[in-house]
């Protein structure tokens, strides 16, 4: 394992401390928010302080199965990236990262298709996975006609990384679709919803995610399931057969409760026969790419470089 970005560790850790200090003044939620609060949080980016900015470059569409997507198409298209947003399966939206998706589209020369999947707790598992599967199948059938490229890529952050792997497994197991997606880009995803050691031992630190918030998130996404039931490979892809997966870039920070998820997945992915690039970012907390940090700028550039070259 190689840890990157140690030259800016001091900046990253200082930001973590500032985040924890600010979080200490906010009430601790020991249960899911009520519907009114949930609606208010969803109006903002991942429950943040400001609403996302919608760019005119994005096009809202409805694809087969009634699934909504948001599409960005640059002047030149060398591939298609199916993006699945994060937010604990309960927050976020396809238009929550317009600026970043449009930048990725232009720099990596990709048509970007972001999925507006249904959110928990109103729509628990498997609703989100069903929507992402439908969008992926639509791209397999129509990407060439729609965007002029059959070079398909998939990825997302946090819950979106989880759904990306679930989608690849569903394509393989339910539809015998292998090789259509040529690479996966997976940022700090939860791949074991029964909780890996790093999830269980992280504790109550008031960073973007901790042991308690993860437990509440899983209860909302998979209500009524026991830990053993959450080990079902359809729920927790870390337990799945990972043969016939595409090359992947898997990224996580050292101060993320989901560190083990990425480390374990990378090992199993590679052992199953696919190339893996593992990025472990020094001092970075869960969701670090949401914040104005040096490591964020670097990571977004590395993502763009990887997606522009892989699978050609």
Secondary structure as UniProt FT lines:
FT   STRAND          3..4
FT   HELIX           6..8
FT   HELIX           9..23
FT   TURN            24..25
FT   HELIX           35..42
FT   HELIX           45..47
FT   TURN            56..57
FT   STRAND          59..63
FT   HELIX           64..66
FT   STRAND          67..72
FT   STRAND          80..84
FT   TURN            88..90
FT   TURN            94..97
FT   HELIX           98..108
FT   STRAND          111..116
FT   TURN            120..123
FT   TURN            125..126
FT   HELIX           127..147
FT   STRAND          152..157
FT   HELIX           159..175
FT   STRAND          181..187
FT   TURN            193..194
FT   HELIX           197..201
FT   HELIX           211..221
FT   TURN            222..224
FT   HELIX           227..230
FT   TURN            233..235
FT   HELIX           237..239
FT   TURN            243..244
FT   STRAND          247..255
FT   TURN            257..258
FT   HELIX           259..271
FT   TURN            272..273
FT   STRAND          276..285
FT   TURN            286..287
FT   HELIX           288..290
FT   HELIX           294..309
FT   TURN            310..311
//
